[in-house]
């Protein structure tokens, strides 16, 4: 089985990055010289996706412009013989078919997903939250696809989190069925640590059946008056099994300032042109900090 469509939600306010997100979509903040959202688009392409559906909102035009052609810029680079830059610029506009839908009111992640209903149609699809970045970028979606096929159920990506972090995530109650694979029995959005059914937290990758749209439509606003995807998943759980895949490797939340800094450094350390200098700098400041203590 091949999943052909991926939905990327990018309509949120990005309040944790204010004031820069006042006039700049969070998804367009750079991770090195590419915007955050490009990493999710590349991840979807690596998994064989034909159509990426991006959910945007007011003030997010820069995302559409970024994935479009920029003729003046391209002809200037061509004139100057900047072949490598020209290739990079063209690559961002030729990557894959991208469709856009505006979420006209930010009524929550569940509501954002529902806006993609007609574009997705009657087939399973990936849902990707672009803030979440994975060390094993190419593996997570592929493994989720395999689980979807083998177990005939929806799949969420999960990772173990510390006790004081469970209140930031959707947390699952589970029964383990194989190495790194769990059958979800129940799930709860942002529980207090004493109420959390486990330490396995949902991280922004989902493989969902089209029935999720009906489940969202039946879901009333929950926490913060938003239509929560977790509540719709609980509803769906009554009709269809849901599995969780505990992926290997690091995951970063680029939607917070510390997470964005960490992933920036991790990515820079993989770049041969930047890594030696950055490593030297990190070494210098860490030994200065150590001697100051
Ligand atoms: P977040 O909870 O991270 O919210 O949304 P946010 O607006 O992006 O960032 P903060 O919390 O204000 O700093 C999780 C995902 O759901 C999308 C976001 O774009 C992000 O991908 N989302 C959230 C929507 O598309 N629409 C919404 O109404 C809410």
py3Dmol code that shows the C-alpha trace and the ligand (Angstrom):
import py3Dmol

protein = """\
ATOM      1  CA  UNK A   1       0.000   0.000   0.000  1.00  0.00           C
ATOM      2  CA  UNK A   2       1.194   3.501  -0.738  1.00  0.00           C
ATOM      3  CA  UNK A   3      -0.025   6.660   0.971  1.00  0.00           C
ATOM      4  CA  UNK A   4      -0.313   9.430  -1.613  1.00  0.00           C
ATOM      5  CA  UNK A   5      -1.271  12.517   0.361  1.00  0.00           C
ATOM      6  CA  UNK A   6       0.155  14.369   3.335  1.00  0.00           C
ATOM      7  CA  UNK A   7      -1.516  17.211   5.208  1.00  0.00           C
ATOM      8  CA  UNK A   8       0.739  19.744   6.924  1.00  0.00           C
ATOM      9  CA  UNK A   9      -0.939  22.066   9.411  1.00  0.00           C
ATOM     10  CA  UNK A  10       0.527  25.556   9.432  1.00  0.00           C
ATOM     11  CA  UNK A  11      -2.394  27.750  10.458  1.00  0.00           C
ATOM     12  CA  UNK A  12      -1.557  28.251  14.151  1.00  0.00           C
ATOM     13  CA  UNK A  13      -0.671  31.620  15.677  1.00  0.00           C
ATOM     14  CA  UNK A  14       2.856  30.688  16.716  1.00  0.00           C
ATOM     15  CA  UNK A  15       2.491  32.644  19.958  1.00  0.00           C
ATOM     16  CA  UNK A  16       5.570  31.047  21.510  1.00  0.00           C
ATOM     17  CA  UNK A  17       7.653  32.797  18.889  1.00  0.00           C
ATOM     18  CA  UNK A  18       6.160  36.270  19.251  1.00  0.00           C
ATOM     19  CA  UNK A  19       7.027  38.961  18.360  1.00  0.00           C
ATOM     20  CA  UNK A  20       8.728  37.584  15.224  1.00  0.00           C
ATOM     21  CA  UNK A  21       5.576  35.658  14.266  1.00  0.00           C
ATOM     22  CA  UNK A  22       3.586  38.893  14.217  1.00  0.00           C
ATOM     23  CA  UNK A  23       4.492  39.379  10.561  1.00  0.00           C
ATOM     24  CA  UNK A  24       6.322  36.157   9.711  1.00  0.00           C
ATOM     25  CA  UNK A  25       4.838  32.647   9.703  1.00  0.00           C
ATOM     26  CA  UNK A  26       6.531  30.416  12.267  1.00  0.00           C
ATOM     27  CA  UNK A  27       6.857  27.754   9.562  1.00  0.00           C
ATOM     28  CA  UNK A  28       9.082  30.139   7.566  1.00  0.00           C
ATOM     29  CA  UNK A  29      11.626  30.647  10.342  1.00  0.00           C
ATOM     30  CA  UNK A  30      14.956  29.272   9.161  1.00  0.00           C
ATOM     31  CA  UNK A  31      16.655  26.072  10.164  1.00  0.00           C
ATOM     32  CA  UNK A  32      20.004  26.838   8.572  1.00  0.00           C
ATOM     33  CA  UNK A  33      19.096  28.212   5.130  1.00  0.00           C
ATOM     34  CA  UNK A  34      15.748  26.445   4.713  1.00  0.00           C
ATOM     35  CA  UNK A  35      12.427  27.265   6.346  1.00  0.00           C
ATOM     36  CA  UNK A  36      11.094  24.883   9.018  1.00  0.00           C
ATOM     37  CA  UNK A  37       8.248  23.690   6.787  1.00  0.00           C
ATOM     38  CA  UNK A  38      10.569  22.532   4.001  1.00  0.00           C
ATOM     39  CA  UNK A  39      11.865  19.725   6.209  1.00  0.00           C
ATOM     40  CA  UNK A  40       8.356  18.235   6.459  1.00  0.00           C
ATOM     41  CA  UNK A  41       7.759  18.613   2.724  1.00  0.00           C
ATOM     42  CA  UNK A  42      11.060  16.824   2.011  1.00  0.00           C
ATOM     43  CA  UNK A  43      10.180  14.109   4.520  1.00  0.00           C
ATOM     44  CA  UNK A  44       6.832  13.545   2.757  1.00  0.00           C
ATOM     45  CA  UNK A  45       8.526  13.385  -0.646  1.00  0.00           C
ATOM     46  CA  UNK A  46      11.064  10.843   0.639  1.00  0.00           C
ATOM     47  CA  UNK A  47       8.097   8.673   1.583  1.00  0.00           C
ATOM     48  CA  UNK A  48       6.624   8.833  -1.937  1.00  0.00           C
ATOM     49  CA  UNK A  49       3.875  11.411  -1.364  1.00  0.00           C
ATOM     50  CA  UNK A  50       2.306  12.893  -4.559  1.00  0.00           C
ATOM     51  CA  UNK A  51       0.297  15.717  -3.038  1.00  0.00           C
ATOM     52  CA  UNK A  52       1.072  17.849  -0.005  1.00  0.00           C
ATOM     53  CA  UNK A  53      -1.856  19.821   1.388  1.00  0.00           C
ATOM     54  CA  UNK A  54      -0.782  22.776   3.520  1.00  0.00           C
ATOM     55  CA  UNK A  55      -3.324  24.340   5.860  1.00  0.00           C
ATOM     56  CA  UNK A  56      -2.597  28.039   6.192  1.00  0.00           C
ATOM     57  CA  UNK A  57      -4.329  31.079   7.621  1.00  0.00           C
ATOM     58  CA  UNK A  58      -4.213  34.845   7.341  1.00  0.00           C
ATOM     59  CA  UNK A  59      -0.663  36.213   7.227  1.00  0.00           C
ATOM     60  CA  UNK A  60       0.869  32.993   5.867  1.00  0.00           C
ATOM     61  CA  UNK A  61       1.223  34.031   2.214  1.00  0.00           C
ATOM     62  CA  UNK A  62       5.015  33.743   2.510  1.00  0.00           C
ATOM     63  CA  UNK A  63       4.627  29.941   2.567  1.00  0.00           C
ATOM     64  CA  UNK A  64       2.869  29.905  -0.809  1.00  0.00           C
ATOM     65  CA  UNK A  65       5.368  32.355  -2.291  1.00  0.00           C
ATOM     66  CA  UNK A  66       8.256  30.235  -1.068  1.00  0.00           C
ATOM     67  CA  UNK A  67       7.095  27.108  -2.898  1.00  0.00           C
ATOM     68  CA  UNK A  68       6.293  29.098  -6.057  1.00  0.00           C
ATOM     69  CA  UNK A  69       8.572  30.247  -8.872  1.00  0.00           C
ATOM     70  CA  UNK A  70      10.319  33.603  -8.495  1.00  0.00           C
ATOM     71  CA  UNK A  71      11.107  34.585 -12.071  1.00  0.00           C
ATOM     72  CA  UNK A  72      12.989  37.834 -11.373  1.00  0.00           C
ATOM     73  CA  UNK A  73      15.225  36.167  -8.797  1.00  0.00           C
ATOM     74  CA  UNK A  74      15.858  33.188 -11.043  1.00  0.00           C
ATOM     75  CA  UNK A  75      16.799  35.304 -14.057  1.00  0.00           C
ATOM     76  CA  UNK A  76      19.094  37.475 -11.907  1.00  0.00           C
ATOM     77  CA  UNK A  77      20.913  34.343 -10.639  1.00  0.00           C
ATOM     78  CA  UNK A  78      21.082  33.019 -14.186  1.00  0.00           C
ATOM     79  CA  UNK A  79      22.605  36.297 -15.442  1.00  0.00           C
ATOM     80  CA  UNK A  80      25.199  36.245 -12.677  1.00  0.00           C
ATOM     81  CA  UNK A  81      26.046  32.596 -13.322  1.00  0.00           C
ATOM     82  CA  UNK A  82      25.111  31.563  -9.759  1.00  0.00           C
ATOM     83  CA  UNK A  83      24.267  28.011 -10.823  1.00  0.00           C
ATOM     84  CA  UNK A  84      24.252  26.380  -7.388  1.00  0.00           C
ATOM     85  CA  UNK A  85      21.978  29.013  -5.854  1.00  0.00           C
ATOM     86  CA  UNK A  86      19.725  28.904  -8.901  1.00  0.00           C
ATOM     87  CA  UNK A  87      19.337  25.147  -8.494  1.00  0.00           C
ATOM     88  CA  UNK A  88      18.455  25.553  -4.796  1.00  0.00           C
ATOM     89  CA  UNK A  89      15.895  28.262  -5.559  1.00  0.00           C
ATOM     90  CA  UNK A  90      14.316  26.220  -8.359  1.00  0.00           C
ATOM     91  CA  UNK A  91      14.263  23.084  -6.233  1.00  0.00           C
ATOM     92  CA  UNK A  92      12.016  24.708  -3.635  1.00  0.00           C
ATOM     93  CA  UNK A  93       9.405  25.456  -6.303  1.00  0.00           C
ATOM     94  CA  UNK A  94       9.563  22.141  -8.164  1.00  0.00           C
ATOM     95  CA  UNK A  95       9.509  19.682  -5.291  1.00  0.00           C
ATOM     96  CA  UNK A  96       5.997  18.239  -5.391  1.00  0.00           C
ATOM     97  CA  UNK A  97       2.381  19.245  -6.060  1.00  0.00           C
ATOM     98  CA  UNK A  98       1.213  21.411  -3.194  1.00  0.00           C
ATOM     99  CA  UNK A  99      -2.375  22.423  -2.497  1.00  0.00           C
ATOM    100  CA  UNK A 100      -3.334  25.129   0.010  1.00  0.00           C
ATOM    101  CA  UNK A 101      -6.407  25.544   2.148  1.00  0.00           C
ATOM    102  CA  UNK A 102      -7.081  28.440   4.469  1.00  0.00           C
ATOM    103  CA  UNK A 103      -8.376  27.745   7.908  1.00  0.00           C
ATOM    104  CA  UNK A 104     -10.442  30.884   8.283  1.00  0.00           C
ATOM    105  CA  UNK A 105     -10.617  30.780  12.070  1.00  0.00           C
ATOM    106  CA  UNK A 106      -8.008  29.131  14.261  1.00  0.00           C
ATOM    107  CA  UNK A 107     -10.348  26.759  16.041  1.00  0.00           C
ATOM    108  CA  UNK A 108      -7.766  24.116  16.853  1.00  0.00           C
ATOM    109  CA  UNK A 109      -5.737  21.334  15.259  1.00  0.00           C
ATOM    110  CA  UNK A 110      -8.783  19.076  14.788  1.00  0.00           C
ATOM    111  CA  UNK A 111     -10.601  21.855  12.960  1.00  0.00           C
ATOM    112  CA  UNK A 112      -7.521  22.557  10.808  1.00  0.00           C
ATOM    113  CA  UNK A 113      -7.388  18.898   9.732  1.00  0.00           C
ATOM    114  CA  UNK A 114     -11.095  18.954   8.870  1.00  0.00           C
ATOM    115  CA  UNK A 115     -10.530  21.759   6.352  1.00  0.00           C
ATOM    116  CA  UNK A 116      -8.509  19.263   4.254  1.00  0.00           C
ATOM    117  CA  UNK A 117     -11.459  16.856   3.922  1.00  0.00           C
ATOM    118  CA  UNK A 118     -12.296  17.529   0.266  1.00  0.00           C
ATOM    119  CA  UNK A 119      -8.695  17.629  -0.892  1.00  0.00           C
ATOM    120  CA  UNK A 120      -7.853  14.362   0.841  1.00  0.00           C
ATOM    121  CA  UNK A 121     -11.019  12.545  -0.234  1.00  0.00           C
ATOM    122  CA  UNK A 122     -11.710   8.953   0.703  1.00  0.00           C
ATOM    123  CA  UNK A 123      -8.193   7.645   1.340  1.00  0.00           C
ATOM    124  CA  UNK A 124      -5.737   7.365   4.224  1.00  0.00           C
ATOM    125  CA  UNK A 125      -3.272  10.230   4.613  1.00  0.00           C
ATOM    126  CA  UNK A 126      -0.351  11.422   6.681  1.00  0.00           C
ATOM    127  CA  UNK A 127      -0.814  14.336   9.013  1.00  0.00           C
ATOM    128  CA  UNK A 128       2.428  16.193   9.763  1.00  0.00           C
ATOM    129  CA  UNK A 129       2.965  18.954  12.321  1.00  0.00           C
ATOM    130  CA  UNK A 130       5.916  20.842  10.877  1.00  0.00           C
ATOM    131  CA  UNK A 131       7.353  21.959  14.240  1.00  0.00           C
ATOM    132  CA  UNK A 132       8.314  18.358  14.965  1.00  0.00           C
ATOM    133  CA  UNK A 133      11.579  17.273  13.375  1.00  0.00           C
ATOM    134  CA  UNK A 134      13.119  13.823  13.571  1.00  0.00           C
ATOM    135  CA  UNK A 135      16.678  12.622  13.477  1.00  0.00           C
ATOM    136  CA  UNK A 136      15.578   9.579  11.420  1.00  0.00           C
ATOM    137  CA  UNK A 137      13.500  11.703   9.100  1.00  0.00           C
ATOM    138  CA  UNK A 138      13.126   9.176   6.325  1.00  0.00           C
ATOM    139  CA  UNK A 139      12.231   6.258   8.554  1.00  0.00           C
ATOM    140  CA  UNK A 140       9.338   7.415  10.714  1.00  0.00           C
ATOM    141  CA  UNK A 141       6.665   7.705   7.993  1.00  0.00           C
ATOM    142  CA  UNK A 142       7.832   4.537   6.239  1.00  0.00           C
ATOM    143  CA  UNK A 143       7.599   2.512   9.426  1.00  0.00           C
ATOM    144  CA  UNK A 144       4.156   3.980  10.159  1.00  0.00           C
ATOM    145  CA  UNK A 145       3.027   2.900   6.682  1.00  0.00           C
ATOM    146  CA  UNK A 146       4.213  -0.637   7.369  1.00  0.00           C
ATOM    147  CA  UNK A 147       2.277  -0.746  10.660  1.00  0.00           C
ATOM    148  CA  UNK A 148      -0.858   0.612   8.955  1.00  0.00           C
ATOM    149  CA  UNK A 149      -0.657  -2.205   6.463  1.00  0.00           C
ATOM    150  CA  UNK A 150       0.210  -5.013   8.888  1.00  0.00           C
ATOM    151  CA  UNK A 151      -2.254  -4.117  11.631  1.00  0.00           C
ATOM    152  CA  UNK A 152      -5.020  -2.432   9.601  1.00  0.00           C
ATOM    153  CA  UNK A 153      -5.337   0.501  11.973  1.00  0.00           C
ATOM    154  CA  UNK A 154      -4.455   4.186  12.231  1.00  0.00           C
ATOM    155  CA  UNK A 155      -0.970   5.006  13.532  1.00  0.00           C
ATOM    156  CA  UNK A 156       0.544   7.759  15.660  1.00  0.00           C
ATOM    157  CA  UNK A 157       4.245   8.374  16.325  1.00  0.00           C
ATOM    158  CA  UNK A 158       5.165   8.356  20.025  1.00  0.00           C
ATOM    159  CA  UNK A 159       8.149   9.007  22.244  1.00  0.00           C
ATOM    160  CA  UNK A 160       8.749   8.591  25.966  1.00  0.00           C
ATOM    161  CA  UNK A 161       8.788  11.889  27.858  1.00  0.00           C
ATOM    162  CA  UNK A 162       9.752  12.902  31.396  1.00  0.00           C
ATOM    163  CA  UNK A 163       7.053  13.032  34.067  1.00  0.00           C
ATOM    164  CA  UNK A 164       7.042  16.828  34.152  1.00  0.00           C
ATOM    165  CA  UNK A 165       6.474  16.984  30.385  1.00  0.00           C
ATOM    166  CA  UNK A 166       3.354  14.831  29.984  1.00  0.00           C
ATOM    167  CA  UNK A 167       1.166  17.925  30.411  1.00  0.00           C
ATOM    168  CA  UNK A 168       2.418  19.231  27.046  1.00  0.00           C
ATOM    169  CA  UNK A 169       1.316  16.262  24.917  1.00  0.00           C
ATOM    170  CA  UNK A 170      -1.394  13.771  24.026  1.00  0.00           C
ATOM    171  CA  UNK A 171      -0.567  10.707  26.149  1.00  0.00           C
ATOM    172  CA  UNK A 172      -1.594   7.143  25.308  1.00  0.00           C
ATOM    173  CA  UNK A 173      -2.725   4.205  27.411  1.00  0.00           C
ATOM    174  CA  UNK A 174      -1.502   1.084  25.640  1.00  0.00           C
ATOM    175  CA  UNK A 175      -0.890  -2.624  25.305  1.00  0.00           C
ATOM    176  CA  UNK A 176       2.428  -3.536  23.698  1.00  0.00           C
ATOM    177  CA  UNK A 177       2.030  -5.790  20.629  1.00  0.00           C
ATOM    178  CA  UNK A 178       5.576  -5.892  19.221  1.00  0.00           C
ATOM    179  CA  UNK A 179       8.937  -4.206  19.589  1.00  0.00           C
ATOM    180  CA  UNK A 180       8.201  -0.444  19.493  1.00  0.00           C
ATOM    181  CA  UNK A 181       4.552  -1.052  18.510  1.00  0.00           C
ATOM    182  CA  UNK A 182       1.611  -0.504  20.849  1.00  0.00           C
ATOM    183  CA  UNK A 183      -2.146  -0.889  20.554  1.00  0.00           C
ATOM    184  CA  UNK A 184      -3.743   2.256  21.912  1.00  0.00           C
ATOM    185  CA  UNK A 185      -6.451   1.618  24.510  1.00  0.00           C
ATOM    186  CA  UNK A 186      -7.161   5.255  25.312  1.00  0.00           C
ATOM    187  CA  UNK A 187      -5.564   8.654  24.990  1.00  0.00           C
ATOM    188  CA  UNK A 188      -5.746  11.931  26.854  1.00  0.00           C
ATOM    189  CA  UNK A 189      -4.697  15.434  25.853  1.00  0.00           C
ATOM    190  CA  UNK A 190      -2.229  17.238  28.134  1.00  0.00           C
ATOM    191  CA  UNK A 191      -2.941  15.359  31.409  1.00  0.00           C
ATOM    192  CA  UNK A 192      -1.507  16.353  34.789  1.00  0.00           C
ATOM    193  CA  UNK A 193       1.405  14.064  35.613  1.00  0.00           C
ATOM    194  CA  UNK A 194      -0.635  12.253  38.313  1.00  0.00           C
ATOM    195  CA  UNK A 195      -3.419  11.514  35.789  1.00  0.00           C
ATOM    196  CA  UNK A 196      -1.202  10.441  32.873  1.00  0.00           C
ATOM    197  CA  UNK A 197      -1.831   6.826  31.814  1.00  0.00           C
ATOM    198  CA  UNK A 198       1.792   6.417  30.646  1.00  0.00           C
ATOM    199  CA  UNK A 199       4.868   8.329  29.537  1.00  0.00           C
ATOM    200  CA  UNK A 200       4.319   7.715  25.812  1.00  0.00           C
ATOM    201  CA  UNK A 201       3.511  11.027  24.140  1.00  0.00           C
ATOM    202  CA  UNK A 202       2.192  11.616  20.623  1.00  0.00           C
ATOM    203  CA  UNK A 203       4.689  13.494  18.426  1.00  0.00           C
ATOM    204  CA  UNK A 204       3.510  15.302  15.291  1.00  0.00           C
ATOM    205  CA  UNK A 205       3.122  12.421  12.791  1.00  0.00           C
ATOM    206  CA  UNK A 206      -0.143  10.581  12.202  1.00  0.00           C
ATOM    207  CA  UNK A 207      -1.356   8.105   9.597  1.00  0.00           C
ATOM    208  CA  UNK A 208      -5.113   8.531   9.538  1.00  0.00           C
ATOM    209  CA  UNK A 209      -8.045   6.961   7.715  1.00  0.00           C
ATOM    210  CA  UNK A 210     -10.635   9.224   6.022  1.00  0.00           C
ATOM    211  CA  UNK A 211     -13.089   8.335   8.826  1.00  0.00           C
ATOM    212  CA  UNK A 212     -11.198  10.833  10.999  1.00  0.00           C
ATOM    213  CA  UNK A 213     -13.112  13.634   9.268  1.00  0.00           C
ATOM    214  CA  UNK A 214     -16.489  12.313  10.474  1.00  0.00           C
ATOM    215  CA  UNK A 215     -15.033  11.873  13.959  1.00  0.00           C
ATOM    216  CA  UNK A 216     -13.826  15.503  13.981  1.00  0.00           C
ATOM    217  CA  UNK A 217     -17.234  16.713  12.792  1.00  0.00           C
ATOM    218  CA  UNK A 218     -18.823  14.990  15.772  1.00  0.00           C
ATOM    219  CA  UNK A 219     -16.273  16.382  18.229  1.00  0.00           C
ATOM    220  CA  UNK A 220     -17.289  19.427  20.228  1.00  0.00           C
ATOM    221  CA  UNK A 221     -14.763  22.044  21.322  1.00  0.00           C
ATOM    222  CA  UNK A 222     -12.679  20.890  24.295  1.00  0.00           C
ATOM    223  CA  UNK A 223      -9.684  22.424  26.070  1.00  0.00           C
ATOM    224  CA  UNK A 224      -9.311  26.191  25.297  1.00  0.00           C
ATOM    225  CA  UNK A 225     -12.525  26.062  23.230  1.00  0.00           C
ATOM    226  CA  UNK A 226     -10.569  24.363  20.418  1.00  0.00           C
ATOM    227  CA  UNK A 227     -11.561  21.283  18.455  1.00  0.00           C
ATOM    228  CA  UNK A 228      -8.898  18.858  19.610  1.00  0.00           C
ATOM    229  CA  UNK A 229      -7.568  16.155  17.331  1.00  0.00           C
ATOM    230  CA  UNK A 230      -6.969  13.939  20.374  1.00  0.00           C
ATOM    231  CA  UNK A 231     -10.706  14.039  21.204  1.00  0.00           C
ATOM    232  CA  UNK A 232     -11.543  13.026  17.617  1.00  0.00           C
ATOM    233  CA  UNK A 233      -8.987  10.195  17.792  1.00  0.00           C
ATOM    234  CA  UNK A 234     -10.684   8.917  20.963  1.00  0.00           C
ATOM    235  CA  UNK A 235     -13.976   8.889  19.095  1.00  0.00           C
ATOM    236  CA  UNK A 236     -12.392   7.088  16.151  1.00  0.00           C
ATOM    237  CA  UNK A 237     -10.956   4.517  18.547  1.00  0.00           C
ATOM    238  CA  UNK A 238     -14.504   3.239  19.106  1.00  0.00           C
ATOM    239  CA  UNK A 239     -14.776   2.335  15.402  1.00  0.00           C
ATOM    240  CA  UNK A 240     -11.235   1.421  14.377  1.00  0.00           C
ATOM    241  CA  UNK A 241      -8.032   0.269  16.083  1.00  0.00           C
ATOM    242  CA  UNK A 242      -5.231   2.759  16.645  1.00  0.00           C
ATOM    243  CA  UNK A 243      -1.541   1.843  16.975  1.00  0.00           C
ATOM    244  CA  UNK A 244       1.460   3.779  18.212  1.00  0.00           C
ATOM    245  CA  UNK A 245       4.979   3.543  16.851  1.00  0.00           C
ATOM    246  CA  UNK A 246       7.813   4.439  19.220  1.00  0.00           C
ATOM    247  CA  UNK A 247      10.355   5.777  16.748  1.00  0.00           C
ATOM    248  CA  UNK A 248      14.084   5.627  17.333  1.00  0.00           C
ATOM    249  CA  UNK A 249      16.355   8.630  17.547  1.00  0.00           C
ATOM    250  CA  UNK A 250      16.028  12.247  18.528  1.00  0.00           C
ATOM    251  CA  UNK A 251      13.020  14.494  17.944  1.00  0.00           C
ATOM    252  CA  UNK A 252      13.072  18.268  18.274  1.00  0.00           C
ATOM    253  CA  UNK A 253      10.255  20.756  18.763  1.00  0.00           C
ATOM    254  CA  UNK A 254      11.223  23.691  16.573  1.00  0.00           C
ATOM    255  CA  UNK A 255       8.074  25.497  17.737  1.00  0.00           C
ATOM    256  CA  UNK A 256       9.783  26.554  20.969  1.00  0.00           C
ATOM    257  CA  UNK A 257      12.849  28.748  21.220  1.00  0.00           C
ATOM    258  CA  UNK A 258      15.072  26.176  23.027  1.00  0.00           C
ATOM    259  CA  UNK A 259      13.974  23.401  20.633  1.00  0.00           C
ATOM    260  CA  UNK A 260      14.586  25.602  17.609  1.00  0.00           C
ATOM    261  CA  UNK A 261      18.094  26.423  18.868  1.00  0.00           C
ATOM    262  CA  UNK A 262      18.867  22.760  19.546  1.00  0.00           C
ATOM    263  CA  UNK A 263      17.763  21.544  16.126  1.00  0.00           C
ATOM    264  CA  UNK A 264      19.610  24.407  14.455  1.00  0.00           C
ATOM    265  CA  UNK A 265      22.820  23.288  16.178  1.00  0.00           C
ATOM    266  CA  UNK A 266      22.172  19.589  15.463  1.00  0.00           C
ATOM    267  CA  UNK A 267      21.631  20.300  11.755  1.00  0.00           C
ATOM    268  CA  UNK A 268      24.626  22.626  11.559  1.00  0.00           C
ATOM    269  CA  UNK A 269      26.844  19.906  13.048  1.00  0.00           C
ATOM    270  CA  UNK A 270      25.880  17.706  10.077  1.00  0.00           C
ATOM    271  CA  UNK A 271      27.074  20.323   7.560  1.00  0.00           C
ATOM    272  CA  UNK A 272      30.742  19.826   6.618  1.00  0.00           C
ATOM    273  CA  UNK A 273      31.127  23.514   5.742  1.00  0.00           C
ATOM    274  CA  UNK A 274      29.932  24.771   9.123  1.00  0.00           C
ATOM    275  CA  UNK A 275      30.538  21.922  11.586  1.00  0.00           C
ATOM    276  CA  UNK A 276      34.300  22.340  12.350  1.00  0.00           C
ATOM    277  CA  UNK A 277      33.960  26.044  13.163  1.00  0.00           C
ATOM    278  CA  UNK A 278      30.774  25.566  15.195  1.00  0.00           C
ATOM    279  CA  UNK A 279      32.298  22.650  17.123  1.00  0.00           C
ATOM    280  CA  UNK A 280      35.296  24.827  18.020  1.00  0.00           C
ATOM    281  CA  UNK A 281      32.970  27.618  19.176  1.00  0.00           C
ATOM    282  CA  UNK A 282      30.812  25.258  21.259  1.00  0.00           C
ATOM    283  CA  UNK A 283      33.934  23.809  22.836  1.00  0.00           C
ATOM    284  CA  UNK A 284      35.240  27.311  23.645  1.00  0.00           C
ATOM    285  CA  UNK A 285      32.039  28.509  25.313  1.00  0.00           C
ATOM    286  CA  UNK A 286      31.519  25.267  27.217  1.00  0.00           C
ATOM    287  CA  UNK A 287      35.040  25.390  28.664  1.00  0.00           C
ATOM    288  CA  UNK A 288      34.554  29.088  29.532  1.00  0.00           C
ATOM    289  CA  UNK A 289      31.282  28.217  31.299  1.00  0.00           C
ATOM    290  CA  UNK A 290      32.952  25.317  33.130  1.00  0.00           C
ATOM    291  CA  UNK A 291      35.827  27.501  34.361  1.00  0.00           C
ATOM    292  CA  UNK A 292      33.390  30.216  35.483  1.00  0.00           C
ATOM    293  CA  UNK A 293      31.520  27.737  37.725  1.00  0.00           C
TER     294      UNK A 293
END
"""
ligand_1 = """\
29
LIG
P 0.471 24.497 18.338
O -0.200 24.012 19.544
O 1.937 24.304 18.227
O 0.096 26.022 18.126
O -0.265 23.825 17.105
P 0.825 27.087 17.236
O -0.142 28.169 16.948
O 1.492 26.469 16.038
O 1.979 27.628 18.180
P 1.816 28.359 19.617
O 1.395 27.278 20.586
O 0.782 29.433 19.471
O 3.174 28.900 19.879
C 0.016 22.500 16.689
C -0.167 22.420 15.180
O -1.514 22.692 14.854
C -1.610 23.744 13.914
C -0.333 24.548 14.096
O -0.017 25.260 12.928
C 0.672 23.425 14.411
O 1.096 22.778 13.213
N -2.857 24.496 14.185
C -3.214 24.770 15.470
C -3.645 24.874 13.127
O -3.307 24.631 11.932
N -4.806 25.539 13.379
C -5.210 25.818 14.636
O -6.300 26.404 14.811
C -4.384 25.432 15.709
"""
view = py3Dmol.view(width=600, height=400)
view.addModel(protein, "pdb")
view.setStyle({"model": 0}, {"cartoon": {"style": "trace"}})
view.addModel(ligand_1, "xyz")
view.setStyle({"model": 1}, {"stick": {}})
view.zoomTo()
view.show()
